[in-house]
Amino acid sequence: MVEYAPDRRRGFWTSFLDMSSYIGFATAAALATIVELMLTPEQMLDFGWRICFWAALPLGIIGLVLRTRVKESSTFEAAKEHNAELQQEKRGSLKTICKEYWPQLLIGSALVMCAQVTGFIFATYMPSYLTDNLGYDTLHGNILLIPIFLLVAACLPFFGLLSDKVGRKTLMLTGAILGLILAIPAFWLMMLGHVSTTLIGLFLMSLVLMFQISVQPSALPSLFPTHHRYAAMALIFNLSATLLGATAGSVVTVLES
């Protein structure tokens, strides 16, 4: 999507990547809510939790088929055609990438960290936080998150369009500053124990998230040349998301205790 999108609308078009993710989160929460309403707690523990996984199986198959049929972008094909020898020599070489592009790797890792720490806390830790810490049952915890997920999905294209107007750097810096300012008020509002304040706290977290993830898909690929883009992106995204994003919930739990 990055390589196909026109330069002046790249932020807008790539924002649909994470938009689809948050529609998926909302759909998953809605499906879990429906299953829980239809079954008893004992049935849910016995077999009901499997229903959501089985429902996702066709989507996984569809995704696999789509990925195998995706054509390379004209940018990639042009680079491959005009740099055949370079492709054979350097493509996918992690040693070359780390040696020649280490500043971009550090910058990209920091950008991924800012977005993924907030994203993992919001999408994966928050359901447990609402039930284990704030006392909501699973049903109401999911219901509270569904409209926030949908709000994020709906707003991302507008933030992507805004990044095309004011620049990606401006939005990401704004998101980082807002994250420092709003983190404590967001959790404080949720800890008040009212549905309204919980929703406001979740909204503040989602606002920080929107500034970050709307820009990340268009910002990261621009750090690397075409013939190293896939390998470098895989390196920085997966390492940062795993080491820093996936552990964010554990860090928050330790801080709470």
N, C-alpha and C positions, 0 to 999 in steps of 0.2 A: 504493500500500500504506500509506503514511503517513496519508493522508486517510481511508482506510477503516478503519484499525486503531483500536480503542478506546484511550483515553488511557492506561489503566493497563497495557496490554499492548503498547504501541507499539514499545518496544525489542525485545520478543520477536518480533513478527511481521515487522518490517522487517529483522531479522537474517538472514532467509531470502534476502534479495537477494544478499548477499555469500556466503552459504552455497552458493547455486547457482553462483556464479562459481568457487569453489574446487573444487567437484565437477567443473566444466568443466576446470579446470587439471589435476586428477588424471586425468580421462578422456583429455585430450590427451596427457599424458605416457605414459599406459598405451598409447594407440594408437601413438605414436611408438616405444615400446619393442617392441611386437609387430611393427611393420613392419620395424624394424631387425633383429630376430631372424630374420625370414623372408627378408631380402635380403642380398646381399653389400654391402660398402662401395661398390663401383663402381656397383651397381644403385641403391643409396640416393642417390648423388649424381646419377645419370643421370635417374631418374624417381620413385624411391621417396618423396622428400620431397613430391611432389605429391599422393600418396595421402591424406595427412592433410588437405590443403586441400579435396580433392574430397569427402572424408567429411564435412567441415563444411558443405558447400553446402546439403544438405537442412535442417540446423538453421537456417541463415541465412534460408531461405525460410519456414520455420515461424515464426521470430521476426518476420519482416516481416508475415506474415499476422496474427499475434497483436496486433502493435502497431497495425495499422490497424483492428482490431475492438475495441480496449479502450474501454470507456465511461468518460466523465468521472465523477469522484467526486461524491457529493451535496454535499460542501463546495464544490467548484468551481462546480457548477451553481447553488447557492444564492447564491454571491458574484456570479456572472454575472447572475442574475435580479434581485437587489436593487441592483446597482451597474452597471447597463447603461451609463450615461453615463461613469462612471469607467473602465469597461473600455475604451470607445472612445477615451478621452482618454489614458490612461496605460499600458494593458497593453502590455508588451513594450518600453517606452521605456527604453533603457539610460541615457540622460541623467538621467531621473527617478530610476531606481534608484540610480545612482552619487551623485546629489545628496542624496537623502533617506535612503538606507540604507547609507552608506559605513561606519559602524561595524560593522554586521552583515556587510558584505562582507569587511572585514578579519578579523573573528572567524571567519567561515566559511572564508576562504582559509587561515587558520592551522590550522583543524581538518582541512581537506582535506590540507594539507601533511603534517601529522603522520602521517596514515593512509597517504597515497599514497607518501611517500618509503620507508617500511618495506615497503609492498605491492609497489612496483616492484622494489626490491632483492630481495625474497624470491621473487617470481613470475617476473621476467624476467631479472634479472641473475644470480641464483644458479645456474641451469643452466650458464651460461658459466663462472662462477667455479669450479664443481666440476670442470669438464673442463679449462679453460685454466690455472687456478692450482693446483688441488689434485691434478691428475693422474688423476682418474677418467675413464674413457671415457664416451661419451655414454649408452650403455646403463645403466651402473651409476649415472651421475648422475641419470638419470630415475627409476630404481628407488628411489634414496634419497629423492627428493622426493615420490613418490606417497603414501606413508603420512603424510607431514607435511601435504600438501594435504588429505587425507581427515580428518586429525585436526582441522585448522582448521575444515573444513566442519561436522564433527560438534559442535564445541564452541561455535560461534557462537550458536546459539539459547540455550544456557545463559548465555552472557555477555549476550545481549540481555535475557533474563529477569532477570538480576542487575541490569542497568541500570534496570529497572522498579522494583526493590526499593530500591536505594541511590542512584539518580540517575545521569544520563548524565555529568555533570561529574566525579563521583568516578571513574568508570571511565576517562574520557579523560585525566584528570590522572595516574592510576595508570599508564596505558599510556605517557604521555610520560616519566615518571620512570623507569620500567623500561627504556625505550629508551635513556636516557642511561647507566643502570647496566649493562645487559646487552650492549650493542653490542660492546664490546671483548672481554669473555669469550666471546661467541658465536663471533666470528671466530677467536679464539685456540684455542678447542676444535676448530674445523674444521681449522685449520692443523696440528694435531698429526698428521693423516694417518691416523687410525684410523676405521673405519666407525662404531664406537660413539660416539666423541667428535664425529664429524661430525653424527650424528643428534641428539646432545644440543645442539650448537650451533644446528642448524636448528630444534630445538624451542624454544630460548630466543628466537630471532627470531620464530617463529610465535606465541609467547605474547604478545610485545609487540604483534604485529599483531592478535591477537584482541581485546585491550582497546580498540583504536582502531576497527577496521572494524565491530565489532558494534554500535557506538553511532552511527557517522556517519550512516547513513540516517535515523535518527529525530531526530538533533540538527540537521542542516542545514536541513530544511524549516521547522522551528519558528522560524527566525530571520526569516522573511519572511511578509508577509500573502499571502493566497491569490491576489490579482490580480497580484502580482509574483513569485510563487514560482518558476514555471517559468524565466523569463528570468534571475532572480538566481541560481538554482541552476546553470543552464547556464554562466553567467559565471564564478562562483567555482570550480566543479568543474573545468571544462575548462582554464581558465587555470592554476590551481594544479597540476593533474595533469600538464599539459604542461610548464610551465616548471620545476617543482620535483620532481615525481615522476618524469617520464620522463628527466630528466637525472641522477637519483641514481646510476645505474650508472656513468655517466661520471665523476662526482665521486669515487666509491669507487675507480675505476681510477686516477685521478690521485693520490689519496692513497696508494695502494699503491706507486706508482712513486716 
